[in-house]
Amino acid sequence: MPNIPQEVVDPDYRFFELAGDHYACGYAVGKATELRQLPAAEDPQRALRFARACADVVREIYPPLLDEYRGYADAQGRPWKEVLPHFSLNHPSGEAGGCSSLVWRSADGHVMVTRNYDFLSSQRSRHLLYAGPASALATLGTNASLIGGRYDGVNQAGFFAALHLVQAEMPARLSPGLPFHLVPRILLETCTTVRQAVALLLDLPVLHAFNYLLADDEDFAVVEAHPSAKRVRKGDGWLAVTNHFQHPDMQRFHGRRTQAHSRRRAARLEELARRPEEPAWKWAQGVLRDHETPLCHHDRVMATLWAVVADLTAQRIAYCQGAPCQGAFVELAWPAKEPPATRVQNGWPAAGATS
Ligand SMILES: [Zn+2]
């Protein structure tokens, strides 16, 4: 066993079951969490105006999320303007990110996904949420304390979505749009297929540069998204997604960045995808434990904050709290209906149902 560095933070892993409508979901999360501090805006008045314009975009595209923000603000007794920046995130850029995902078709034809979510070790909030408002598809997925966000997850129809930060050049003037964390949320609550999600995402105005991996029980695609352009990438048997754009038309947005680490991880995933092993469910978990590239991080700066494997054809999903070389993958119930009551549990569901 190599000498593995350890994270130093005191992480906040919790599992939320959220009953009721979007307002109730926001209220329950607001009551149990603290508002995540965003990078300070250079010009606070201008930032607030921009955030308000982005809130208007969300209202046009998916109004239930406004109710969720309202519930969150009410639970903390905050005026609206204090949660408004969570619609634009004060547009941070230049943060490190290292998510690695692979989607592939296994020998028996199942669509499989395996993914590590990597970010700064200092990001304490690591929440797993199960919600099913009456107006939306039920979802199971993760968030890091950005109001209304989902970083990866599945919905009751068998659709999967996940985000990957891309460091990119930004236009000098940005039009109001959707912050990155609301994109998977909207797709998961409204789309049942990749085809539908690709069509919707191509129409959404976005504020940030991200790769969005989309998969269902038959199909998969990556939408490479930047405020100025979007491209769709498809693969026959597999697709690897990390933190750079792979579509030729999108290369110009990288500027002078080499994206070397992201390219190394993508190359490693590609190498693995060319000789997948069976059983796919077990192999999916092993892929994420790689320390050579590495795909699995846990040092004082970067860490794999969680990992997920899913068999979308069989509707099986398992999350791992923390780095996959150290924690256990725990299989969870596929989201199917509204949870019976709002409940917040310290730690993610523990092993016992481990597979
Ligand atoms: Zn590890």
Residues whose N, C-alpha, C, O or C-beta is under 5 A from the ligand:
A	BS01	ZN	R289 C296 H297 A323 C325
